[in-house]
Amino acid sequence: MLAKSEKYVRKLLSEKLPRGIYYHSLEHTLEVVQATEEICNRCGVSSNDKELVMLAAWFHDTGFSRKYDRHEEESMDIAEKFLGEQISPAQIAKIKSCIYATKFGVTPEGLLPSILSDADFYHLSTDKYFDKLDLLRREWKEMLGIEFSDSQWYHQNKHFLEEQHQYYTSYGKEVLAKRKQKNIISNERLLSSIGE
């Protein structure tokens, strides 16, 4: 199931994503899948549950192939249509709840949605954070017509990192949150360097 889903999603995202999608790309999906596997292994998830959340990871951003706004609902629909005849309705419901947990402002309920939420924001804890931030800034400019000054951008990201985002799994809280702190400090330095 995972191999079939990977093949399908790779093709879909390679061929159907609109121009201007710089951050929510196939590369992002591959990174989220890898992070999901890491978090599952660290949280001792059963093989059956691991497969479900890994499937959700593959499909979580496929909705961008249809529309930018409210893409999570489209992603859930794509996953259900592809997987629906191959796994049970209860398993589909779990996968959809994981995808829904990646929606901005949603608090995940349960371990599996928490795992995918943490995996989707895994990059906040890595050395690639500012590279990813640049991709997102370009994407918002192209797809949404939103432009920020450097000051506005880093202030917004300071607020997001410190006030809006949190990790939910034990691994996220104990490991990823500590790594994220380095990027919070770096963001502060950037704001200082531009006189903010």
N, CA and C atoms as a LAMMPS dump frame, in Angstrom:
ITEM: TIMESTEP
0
ITEM: NUMBER OF ATOMS
588
ITEM: BOX BOUNDS ff ff ff
-5.0000000000000000e+02 5.0000000000000000e+02
-5.0000000000000000e+02 5.0000000000000000e+02
-5.0000000000000000e+02 5.0000000000000000e+02
ITEM: ATOMS id mol type element x y z
1 1 1 N 0.823 -1.204 0
2 1 2 C 0 0 0
3 1 3 C 0.866 1.267 0
4 2 1 N 1.899 1.251 0.834
5 2 2 C 2.788 2.411 0.896
6 2 3 C 3.509 2.623 -0.433
7 3 1 N 3.971 1.518 -1.032
8 3 2 C 4.697 1.632 -2.305
9 3 3 C 3.782 2.163 -3.404
10 4 1 N 2.548 1.685 -3.452
11 4 2 C 1.583 2.167 -4.453
12 4 3 C 1.277 3.65 -4.236
13 5 1 N 1.108 4.018 -2.978
14 5 2 C 0.798 5.412 -2.654
15 5 3 C 1.968 6.321 -2.999
16 6 1 N 3.166 5.88 -2.671
17 6 2 C 4.351 6.678 -3.001
18 6 3 C 4.432 6.926 -4.502
19 7 1 N 4.237 5.878 -5.289
20 7 2 C 4.299 6.013 -6.747
21 7 3 C 3.242 7 -7.251
22 8 1 N 2.036 6.878 -6.727
23 8 2 C 0.934 7.744 -7.141
24 8 3 C 1.206 9.205 -6.77
25 9 1 N 1.628 9.435 -5.53
26 9 2 C 1.839 10.806 -5.055
27 9 3 C 3.035 11.45 -5.749
28 10 1 N 4.102 10.709 -5.938
29 10 2 C 5.262 11.259 -6.655
30 10 3 C 4.847 11.761 -8.048
31 11 1 N 4.073 10.949 -8.751
32 11 2 C 3.616 11.322 -10.1
33 11 3 C 2.685 12.534 -10.04
34 12 1 N 1.735 12.499 -9.106
35 12 2 C 0.77 13.594 -8.978
36 12 3 C 1.467 14.929 -8.703
37 13 1 N 2.362 14.937 -7.717
38 13 2 C 3.013 16.189 -7.333
39 13 3 C 4.027 16.644 -8.381
40 14 1 N 4.623 15.713 -9.08
41 14 2 C 5.581 16.076 -10.132
42 14 3 C 4.88 16.706 -11.329
43 15 1 N 3.657 16.252 -11.611
44 15 2 C 2.978 16.68 -12.834
45 15 3 C 1.891 17.737 -12.622
46 16 1 N 1.269 17.778 -11.442
47 16 2 C 0.056 18.583 -11.282
48 16 3 C 0.185 19.814 -10.391
49 17 1 N 1.293 19.97 -9.685
50 17 2 C 1.432 21.169 -8.856
51 17 3 C 1.584 22.398 -9.754
52 18 1 N 0.89 23.489 -9.432
53 18 2 C 1.037 24.697 -10.247
54 18 3 C 2.412 25.337 -10.057
55 19 1 N 2.796 26.133 -11.033
56 19 2 C 4.027 26.922 -10.87
57 19 3 C 3.826 27.861 -9.706
58 20 1 N 4.879 28.131 -8.995
59 20 2 C 4.761 29.014 -7.838
60 20 3 C 4.702 28.27 -6.526
61 21 1 N 4.577 26.947 -6.595
62 21 2 C 4.627 26.139 -5.37
63 21 3 C 6.102 25.805 -5.126
64 22 1 N 6.715 26.584 -4.271
65 22 2 C 8.143 26.397 -3.988
66 22 3 C 8.366 25.617 -2.697
67 23 1 N 7.513 25.862 -1.722
68 23 2 C 7.686 25.214 -0.414
69 23 3 C 6.931 23.886 -0.34
70 24 1 N 5.646 23.897 -0.69
71 24 2 C 4.807 22.693 -0.569
72 24 3 C 5.003 21.778 -1.782
73 25 1 N 6.224 21.393 -1.995
74 25 2 C 6.639 20.638 -3.174
75 25 3 C 6.741 19.147 -2.849
76 26 1 N 7.11 18.378 -3.87
77 26 2 C 7.381 16.953 -3.647
78 26 3 C 8.491 16.792 -2.61
79 27 1 N 9.496 17.653 -2.666
80 27 2 C 10.601 17.569 -1.69
81 27 3 C 10.081 17.704 -0.255
82 28 1 N 9.147 18.641 -0.048
83 28 2 C 8.56 18.794 1.29
84 28 3 C 7.85 17.509 1.708
85 29 1 N 7.078 16.918 0.813
86 29 2 C 6.373 15.68 1.143
87 29 3 C 7.362 14.575 1.507
88 30 1 N 8.43 14.452 0.749
89 30 2 C 9.445 13.427 1.047
90 30 3 C 10.055 13.656 2.426
91 31 1 N 10.297 14.908 2.774
92 31 2 C 10.861 15.231 4.092
93 31 3 C 9.865 14.91 5.209
94 32 1 N 8.575 15.185 4.961
95 32 2 C 7.55 14.891 5.973
96 32 3 C 7.403 13.383 6.156
97 33 1 N 7.463 12.634 5.067
98 33 2 C 7.398 11.165 5.166
99 33 3 C 8.564 10.646 6.007
100 34 1 N 9.754 11.157 5.745
101 34 2 C 10.94 10.731 6.506
102 34 3 C 10.807 11.101 7.978
103 35 1 N 10.329 12.314 8.244
104 35 2 C 10.154 12.755 9.632
105 35 3 C 9.082 11.932 10.335
106 36 1 N 8.022 11.585 9.609
107 36 2 C 6.948 10.76 10.185
108 36 3 C 7.497 9.411 10.626
109 37 1 N 8.31 8.81 9.788
110 37 2 C 8.897 7.512 10.133
111 37 3 C 9.787 7.642 11.374
112 38 1 N 10.582 8.69 11.427
113 38 2 C 11.459 8.908 12.579
114 38 3 C 10.651 9.073 13.87
115 39 1 N 9.61 9.897 13.812
116 39 2 C 8.803 10.151 15.008
117 39 3 C 8.048 8.879 15.431
118 40 1 N 7.526 8.141 14.456
119 40 2 C 6.854 6.863 14.766
120 40 3 C 7.804 5.925 15.501
121 41 1 N 9.022 5.81 15
122 41 2 C 10.002 4.914 15.619
123 41 3 C 10.354 5.369 17.028
124 42 1 N 10.456 6.682 17.229
125 42 2 C 10.808 7.209 18.552
126 42 3 C 9.645 7.111 19.535
127 43 1 N 8.414 7.069 19.007
128 43 2 C 7.233 7.013 19.885
129 43 3 C 6.689 5.592 20.063
130 44 1 N 7.352 4.62 19.468
131 44 2 C 6.955 3.227 19.658
132 44 3 C 5.592 2.875 19.096
133 45 1 N 5.276 3.409 17.921
134 45 2 C 3.973 3.173 17.296
135 45 3 C 3.935 1.771 16.687
136 46 1 N 2.79 1.116 16.754
137 46 2 C 2.636 -0.229 16.165
138 46 3 C 2.813 -0.155 14.651
139 47 1 N 3.132 -1.285 14.041
140 47 2 C 3.361 -1.305 12.595
141 47 3 C 2.097 -0.914 11.818
142 48 1 N 0.929 -1.339 12.306
143 48 2 C -0.325 -0.989 11.625
144 48 3 C -0.592 0.508 11.683
145 49 1 N -0.42 1.086 12.87
146 49 2 C -0.637 2.534 13.008
147 49 3 C 0.425 3.328 12.244
148 50 1 N 1.637 2.812 12.245
149 50 2 C 2.709 3.487 11.508
150 50 3 C 2.368 3.549 10.02
151 51 1 N 1.837 2.464 9.486
152 51 2 C 1.473 2.463 8.065
153 51 3 C 0.412 3.516 7.769
154 52 1 N -0.574 3.652 8.66
155 52 2 C -1.643 4.627 8.436
156 52 3 C -1.117 6.06 8.438
157 53 1 N -0.284 6.383 9.414
158 53 2 C 0.214 7.763 9.476
159 53 3 C 1.225 8.03 8.363
160 54 1 N 1.93 6.996 7.924
161 54 2 C 2.828 7.159 6.768
162 54 3 C 2.019 7.407 5.489
163 55 1 N 0.897 6.708 5.342
164 55 2 C 0.018 6.965 4.197
165 55 3 C -0.492 8.409 4.239
166 56 1 N -0.89 8.847 5.426
167 56 2 C -1.354 10.231 5.586
168 56 3 C -0.252 11.217 5.211
169 57 1 N 0.977 10.904 5.583
170 57 2 C 2.107 11.778 5.247
171 57 3 C 2.266 11.904 3.729
172 58 1 N 2.133 10.796 3.03
173 58 2 C 2.251 10.855 1.567
174 58 3 C 1.18 11.749 0.961
175 59 1 N -0.033 11.673 1.49
176 59 2 C -1.15 12.381 0.863
177 59 3 C -1.401 13.781 1.42
178 60 1 N -0.705 14.185 2.493
179 60 2 C -1.151 15.357 3.256
180 60 3 C -1.183 16.665 2.453
181 61 1 N -0.349 16.803 1.429
182 61 2 C -0.338 18.035 0.635
183 61 3 C -0.738 17.816 -0.821
184 62 1 N -1.321 16.672 -1.127
185 62 2 C -1.727 16.415 -2.515
186 62 3 C -2.802 17.392 -2.974
187 63 1 N -3.553 17.945 -2.043
188 63 2 C -4.613 18.893 -2.393
189 63 3 C -4.111 20.137 -3.1
190 64 1 N -2.83 20.469 -2.933
191 64 2 C -2.27 21.62 -3.652
192 64 3 C -2.327 21.415 -5.163
193 65 1 N -2.489 20.164 -5.6
194 65 2 C -2.623 19.902 -7.041
195 65 3 C -3.965 20.389 -7.564
196 66 1 N -4.929 20.664 -6.652
197 66 2 C -6.26 21.14 -7.045
198 66 3 C -6.486 22.61 -6.716
199 67 1 N -6.101 23.014 -5.5
200 67 2 C -6.327 24.396 -5.074
201 67 3 C -5.38 24.737 -3.938
202 68 1 N -5.153 26.038 -3.748
203 68 2 C -4.219 26.467 -2.699
204 68 3 C -4.921 26.588 -1.354
205 69 1 N -6.035 27.309 -1.363
206 69 2 C -6.777 27.519 -0.12
207 69 3 C -7.548 26.253 0.247
208 70 1 N -7.563 25.923 1.522
209 70 2 C -8.286 24.743 2.023
210 70 3 C -7.829 23.452 1.329
211 71 1 N -6.533 23.383 1.074
212 71 2 C -6.009 22.208 0.37
213 71 3 C -6.122 20.935 1.203
214 72 1 N -6.202 21.067 2.525
215 72 2 C -6.267 19.865 3.369
216 72 3 C -7.5 19.031 3.05
217 73 1 N -8.639 19.699 2.853
218 73 2 C -9.864 18.978 2.514
219 73 3 C -9.712 18.257 1.179
220 74 1 N -9.055 18.907 0.231
221 74 2 C -8.797 18.265 -1.06
222 74 3 C -7.855 17.068 -0.889
223 75 1 N -6.856 17.221 -0.031
224 75 2 C -5.925 16.118 0.231
225 75 3 C -6.65 14.918 0.827
226 76 1 N -7.578 15.185 1.753
227 76 2 C -8.36 14.093 2.355
228 76 3 C -9.2 13.391 1.297
229 77 1 N -9.759 14.167 0.379
230 77 2 C -10.583 13.594 -0.69
231 77 3 C -9.738 12.733 -1.625
232 78 1 N -8.571 13.237 -1.998
233 78 2 C -7.672 12.479 -2.884
234 78 3 C -7.259 11.172 -2.213
235 79 1 N -6.897 11.234 -0.934
236 79 2 C -6.497 10.023 -0.202
237 79 3 C -7.642 9.017 -0.148
238 80 1 N -8.837 9.505 0.16
239 80 2 C -9.986 8.603 0.265
240 80 3 C -10.301 7.941 -1.064
241 81 1 N -10.22 8.698 -2.139
242 81 2 C -10.522 8.129 -3.458
243 81 3 C -9.476 7.098 -3.881
244 82 1 N -8.224 7.364 -3.549
245 82 2 C -7.171 6.425 -3.948
246 82 3 C -7.154 5.177 -3.064
247 83 1 N -7.354 5.363 -1.772
248 83 2 C -7.208 4.262 -0.815
249 83 3 C -8.52 3.559 -0.473
250 84 1 N -9.64 4.211 -0.798
251 84 2 C -10.944 3.776 -0.296
252 84 3 C -11.327 2.342 -0.553
253 85 1 N -10.941 1.783 -1.692
254 85 2 C -11.324 0.407 -2.01
255 85 3 C -10.302 -0.597 -1.495
256 86 1 N -9.224 -0.111 -0.909
257 86 2 C -8.14 -1.005 -0.518
258 86 3 C -7.999 -1.16 1.004
259 87 1 N -8.541 -0.209 1.764
260 87 2 C -8.491 -0.314 3.223
261 87 3 C -9.863 0.018 3.797
262 88 1 N -10.047 -0.231 5.084
263 88 2 C -11.364 -0.106 5.704
264 88 3 C -11.764 1.363 5.922
265 89 1 N -13.071 1.629 6.065
266 89 2 C -13.527 2.986 6.384
267 89 3 C -12.913 3.528 7.673
268 90 1 N -12.718 2.66 8.657
269 90 2 C -12.103 3.103 9.917
270 90 3 C -10.665 3.556 9.692
271 91 1 N -9.935 2.861 8.829
272 91 2 C -8.558 3.25 8.521
273 91 3 C -8.531 4.558 7.727
274 92 1 N -9.457 4.7 6.796
275 92 2 C -9.565 5.96 6.037
276 92 3 C -9.823 7.123 6.992
277 93 1 N -10.708 6.909 7.953
278 93 2 C -11.034 7.974 8.92
279 93 3 C -9.793 8.389 9.703
280 94 1 N -8.969 7.423 10.084
281 94 2 C -7.731 7.743 10.812
282 94 3 C -6.775 8.542 9.938
283 95 1 N -6.65 8.149 8.695
284 95 2 C -5.764 8.854 7.764
285 95 3 C -6.25 10.288 7.566
286 96 1 N -7.548 10.457 7.388
287 96 2 C -8.112 11.795 7.187
288 96 3 C -7.93 12.665 8.434
289 97 1 N -8.044 12.07 9.612
290 97 2 C -7.848 12.862 10.834
291 97 3 C -6.395 13.317 10.96
292 98 1 N -5.476 12.495 10.472
293 98 2 C -4.059 12.892 10.474
294 98 3 C -3.826 14.053 9.516
295 99 1 N -4.383 13.951 8.313
296 99 2 C -4.223 15.032 7.332
297 99 3 C -4.849 16.322 7.86
298 100 1 N -6.026 16.202 8.46
299 100 2 C -6.709 17.392 8.985
300 100 3 C -5.872 18.082 10.06
301 101 1 N -5.098 17.303 10.802
302 101 2 C -4.269 17.861 11.881
303 101 3 C -3.147 18.754 11.356
304 102 1 N -2.887 18.712 10.042
305 102 2 C -1.849 19.587 9.481
306 102 3 C -2.408 20.951 9.098
307 103 1 N -3.702 21.134 9.252
308 103 2 C -4.334 22.426 8.931
309 103 3 C -3.928 23.46 9.98
310 104 1 N -3.608 24.655 9.528
311 104 2 C -3.164 25.703 10.445
312 104 3 C -4.246 25.991 11.477
313 105 1 N -3.846 26.033 12.744
314 105 2 C -4.778 26.352 13.821
315 105 3 C -5.493 25.157 14.426
316 106 1 N -5.309 23.976 13.842
317 106 2 C -5.96 22.769 14.372
318 106 3 C -5.06 22.115 15.416
319 107 1 N -5.641 21.761 16.559
320 107 2 C -4.918 21.008 17.582
321 107 3 C -5.183 19.528 17.345
322 108 1 N -4.133 18.746 17.085
323 108 2 C -4.354 17.325 16.804
324 108 3 C -4.916 16.578 18.009
325 109 1 N -5.795 15.633 17.74
326 109 2 C -6.396 14.82 18.794
327 109 3 C -5.933 13.384 18.625
328 110 1 N -5.104 12.92 19.541
329 110 2 C -4.596 11.554 19.474
330 110 3 C -3.165 11.514 18.965
331 111 1 N -2.545 10.359 19.141
332 111 2 C -1.128 10.215 18.823
333 111 3 C -0.847 10.319 17.331
334 112 1 N -1.606 9.63 16.503
335 112 2 C -1.283 9.62 15.073
336 112 3 C -1.403 11.013 14.437
337 113 1 N -2.498 11.748 14.674
338 113 2 C -2.53 13.12 14.153
339 113 3 C -1.4 13.988 14.714
340 114 1 N -1.032 13.764 15.975
341 114 2 C 0.07 14.525 16.578
342 114 3 C 1.387 14.234 15.878
343 115 1 N 1.572 12.975 15.496
344 115 2 C 2.803 12.595 14.794
345 115 3 C 2.906 13.332 13.462
346 116 1 N 1.819 13.345 12.69
347 116 2 C 1.89 14.012 11.384
348 116 3 C 2.013 15.525 11.539
349 117 1 N 1.345 16.087 12.529
350 117 2 C 1.493 17.519 12.783
351 117 3 C 2.946 17.859 13.086
352 118 1 N 3.577 17.083 13.954
353 118 2 C 4.985 17.323 14.291
354 118 3 C 5.886 17.124 13.079
355 119 1 N 5.588 16.106 12.272
356 119 2 C 6.407 15.84 11.083
357 119 3 C 6.293 16.976 10.072
358 120 1 N 5.099 17.541 9.949
359 120 2 C 4.873 18.622 8.99
360 120 3 C 5.679 19.872 9.368
361 121 1 N 5.935 20.035 10.661
362 121 2 C 6.717 21.183 11.128
363 121 3 C 8.099 20.771 11.641
364 122 1 N 8.546 19.606 11.232
365 122 2 C 9.86 19.107 11.635
366 122 3 C 10.963 20.098 11.248
367 123 1 N 10.797 20.731 10.072
368 123 2 C 11.83 21.646 9.557
369 123 3 C 12.11 22.816 10.487
370 124 1 N 11.15 23.149 11.369
371 124 2 C 11.39 24.245 12.316
372 124 3 C 12.553 23.932 13.245
373 125 1 N 12.888 22.648 13.348
374 125 2 C 13.937 22.217 14.273
375 125 3 C 15.254 21.898 13.561
376 126 1 N 15.344 22.236 12.267
377 126 2 C 16.536 21.848 11.512
378 126 3 C 17.354 23.058 11.057
379 127 1 N 18.536 22.763 10.556
380 127 2 C 19.409 23.8 10
381 127 3 C 18.865 24.35 8.683
382 128 1 N 17.89 23.666 8.088
383 128 2 C 17.307 24.115 6.816
384 128 3 C 16.15 25.096 7.025
385 129 1 N 15.877 25.451 8.259
386 129 2 C 14.69 26.263 8.557
387 129 3 C 14.624 27.537 7.718
388 130 1 N 15.712 28.297 7.662
389 130 2 C 15.662 29.586 6.962
390 130 3 C 15.598 29.416 5.446
391 131 1 N 16.158 28.316 4.926
392 131 2 C 16 28.017 3.502
393 131 3 C 14.527 27.741 3.192
394 132 1 N 13.889 26.972 4.056
395 132 2 C 12.462 26.658 3.874
396 132 3 C 11.615 27.932 3.988
397 133 1 N 12.012 28.802 4.897
398 133 2 C 11.298 30.061 5.097
399 133 3 C 11.341 30.913 3.827
400 134 1 N 12.502 30.935 3.171
401 134 2 C 12.633 31.692 1.925
402 134 3 C 11.721 31.122 0.835
403 135 1 N 11.628 29.795 0.78
404 135 2 C 10.747 29.154 -0.206
405 135 3 C 9.291 29.511 0.059
406 136 1 N 8.902 29.514 1.33
407 136 2 C 7.52 29.843 1.683
408 136 3 C 7.203 31.3 1.346
409 137 1 N 8.155 32.173 1.588
410 137 2 C 7.959 33.6 1.285
411 137 3 C 7.735 33.807 -0.204
412 138 1 N 8.539 33.126 -1.019
413 138 2 C 8.378 33.2 -2.475
414 138 3 C 7.035 32.623 -2.903
415 139 1 N 6.654 31.515 -2.278
416 139 2 C 5.383 30.867 -2.632
417 139 3 C 4.197 31.771 -2.314
418 140 1 N 4.194 32.384 -1.147
419 140 2 C 3.092 33.28 -0.777
420 140 3 C 3.014 34.481 -1.709
421 141 1 N 4.177 34.982 -2.128
422 141 2 C 4.181 36.115 -3.056
423 141 3 C 3.541 35.71 -4.379
424 142 1 N 3.938 34.55 -4.883
425 142 2 C 3.447 34.115 -6.194
426 142 3 C 2.006 33.603 -6.153
427 143 1 N 1.678 32.808 -5.139
428 143 2 C 0.367 32.153 -5.105
429 143 3 C -0.715 33.024 -4.47
430 144 1 N -0.319 33.868 -3.522
431 144 2 C -1.306 34.658 -2.779
432 144 3 C -1.17 36.163 -3.005
433 145 1 N -0.089 36.564 -3.662
434 145 2 C 0.131 37.981 -3.893
435 145 3 C 0.483 38.746 -2.631
436 146 1 N 1.05 38.047 -1.64
437 146 2 C 1.394 38.671 -0.361
438 146 3 C 2.902 38.906 -0.32
439 147 1 N 3.289 40.154 -0.082
440 147 2 C 4.705 40.49 0.043
441 147 3 C 4.978 41.068 1.423
442 148 1 N 6.138 40.77 1.951
443 148 2 C 6.552 41.237 3.269
444 148 3 C 7.9 41.934 3.163
445 149 1 N 8.094 42.978 3.957
446 149 2 C 9.441 43.498 4.158
447 149 3 C 10.183 42.491 5.032
448 150 1 N 11.515 42.603 5.069
449 150 2 C 12.281 41.69 5.93
450 150 3 C 11.816 41.807 7.377
451 151 1 N 11.59 43.017 7.82
452 151 2 C 11.151 43.24 9.199
453 151 3 C 9.816 42.561 9.471
454 152 1 N 8.849 42.748 8.579
455 152 2 C 7.532 42.112 8.748
456 152 3 C 7.655 40.589 8.751
457 153 1 N 8.467 40.078 7.84
458 153 2 C 8.599 38.625 7.686
459 153 3 C 9.185 37.979 8.94
460 154 1 N 10.266 38.548 9.448
461 154 2 C 10.907 37.927 10.611
462 154 3 C 10.127 38.181 11.899
463 155 1 N 9.382 39.284 11.963
464 155 2 C 8.487 39.485 13.1
465 155 3 C 7.367 38.445 13.084
466 156 1 N 6.809 38.218 11.899
467 156 2 C 5.744 37.219 11.787
468 156 3 C 6.248 35.843 12.179
469 157 1 N 7.453 35.506 11.748
470 157 2 C 8.001 34.193 12.067
471 157 3 C 8.389 34.063 13.53
472 158 1 N 8.812 35.168 14.129
473 158 2 C 9.065 35.161 15.574
474 158 3 C 7.776 34.821 16.316
475 159 1 N 6.682 35.479 15.912
476 159 2 C 5.382 35.232 16.547
477 159 3 C 4.956 33.773 16.344
478 160 1 N 5.139 33.27 15.119
479 160 2 C 4.748 31.887 14.84
480 160 3 C 5.556 30.902 15.691
481 161 1 N 6.859 31.063 15.687
482 161 2 C 7.729 30.128 16.415
483 161 3 C 7.472 30.152 17.92
484 162 1 N 7.249 31.349 18.466
485 162 2 C 7.141 31.483 19.914
486 162 3 C 5.723 31.352 20.45
487 163 1 N 4.744 31.787 19.659
488 163 2 C 3.374 31.873 20.183
489 163 3 C 2.39 30.898 19.552
490 164 1 N 2.565 30.603 18.281
491 164 2 C 1.537 29.838 17.575
492 164 3 C 1.862 28.363 17.405
493 165 1 N 3.127 28.036 17.305
494 165 2 C 3.49 26.637 17.051
495 165 3 C 3.906 25.912 18.315
496 166 1 N 3.521 24.645 18.387
497 166 2 C 4.056 23.761 19.418
498 166 3 C 4.115 22.346 18.864
499 167 1 N 5.001 21.552 19.424
500 167 2 C 5.057 20.127 19.103
501 167 3 C 4.172 19.375 20.092
502 168 1 N 3.624 18.25 19.636
503 168 2 C 2.62 17.544 20.432
504 168 3 C 3.062 16.166 20.927
505 169 1 N 3.929 15.48 20.193
506 169 2 C 4.368 14.157 20.644
507 169 3 C 5.435 14.304 21.725
508 170 1 N 5.69 13.231 22.44
509 170 2 C 6.75 13.26 23.456
510 170 3 C 8.096 13.556 22.803
511 171 1 N 8.346 12.969 21.631
512 171 2 C 9.598 13.217 20.913
513 171 3 C 9.687 14.675 20.473
514 172 1 N 8.558 15.203 20.011
515 172 2 C 8.533 16.603 19.609
516 172 3 C 8.85 17.537 20.759
517 173 1 N 8.228 17.259 21.901
518 173 2 C 8.428 18.128 23.07
519 173 3 C 9.837 18.001 23.637
520 174 1 N 10.369 16.781 23.652
521 174 2 C 11.664 16.542 24.307
522 174 3 C 12.858 16.815 23.401
523 175 1 N 12.692 16.614 22.089
524 175 2 C 13.832 16.724 21.174
525 175 3 C 13.665 17.88 20.183
526 176 1 N 12.561 17.87 19.441
527 176 2 C 12.4 18.863 18.369
528 176 3 C 12.25 20.281 18.915
529 177 1 N 11.533 20.439 20.015
530 177 2 C 11.334 21.771 20.584
531 177 3 C 12.666 22.394 21.018
532 178 1 N 13.568 21.567 21.528
533 178 2 C 14.881 22.075 21.935
534 178 3 C 15.681 22.518 20.717
535 179 1 N 15.6 21.746 19.651
536 179 2 C 16.3 22.125 18.42
537 179 3 C 15.698 23.395 17.826
538 180 1 N 14.389 23.526 17.909
539 180 2 C 13.709 24.707 17.369
540 180 3 C 14.197 25.977 18.057
541 181 1 N 14.566 25.866 19.316
542 181 2 C 15.006 27.026 20.081
543 181 3 C 16.188 27.728 19.413
544 182 1 N 17.056 26.963 18.754
545 182 2 C 18.195 27.559 18.043
546 182 3 C 17.715 28.483 16.925
547 183 1 N 16.652 28.077 16.243
548 183 2 C 16.125 28.904 15.155
549 183 3 C 15.387 30.131 15.683
550 184 1 N 14.784 30.014 16.857
551 184 2 C 14.171 31.185 17.501
552 184 3 C 15.255 32.224 17.793
553 185 1 N 16.388 31.768 18.324
554 185 2 C 17.504 32.666 18.633
555 185 3 C 18.065 33.295 17.353
556 186 1 N 18.2 32.477 16.302
557 186 2 C 18.711 32.999 15.024
558 186 3 C 17.757 34.025 14.43
559 187 1 N 16.463 33.786 14.565
560 187 2 C 15.464 34.731 14.074
561 187 3 C 15.569 36.065 14.821
562 188 1 N 15.792 35.986 16.138
563 188 2 C 15.998 37.198 16.954
564 188 3 C 17.221 37.978 16.454
565 189 1 N 18.281 37.266 16.131
566 189 2 C 19.499 37.917 15.64
567 189 3 C 19.243 38.617 14.31
568 190 1 N 18.458 37.97 13.455
569 190 2 C 18.117 38.591 12.17
570 190 3 C 17.344 39.891 12.38
571 191 1 N 16.401 39.863 13.302
572 191 2 C 15.63 41.075 13.599
573 191 3 C 16.549 42.177 14.147
574 192 1 N 17.49 41.799 14.989
575 192 2 C 18.453 42.779 15.528
576 192 3 C 19.323 43.365 14.421
577 193 1 N 19.699 42.514 13.463
578 193 2 C 20.593 42.977 12.393
579 193 3 C 19.919 43.957 11.439
580 194 1 N 18.572 43.894 11.38
581 194 2 C 17.884 44.859 10.519
582 194 3 C 17.291 45.999 11.345
583 195 1 N 17.757 46.098 12.593
584 195 2 C 17.422 47.234 13.434
585 195 3 C 16.06 47.148 14.102
586 196 1 N 15.604 45.916 14.348
587 196 2 C 14.286 45.752 14.997
588 196 3 C 14.451 45.239 16.414
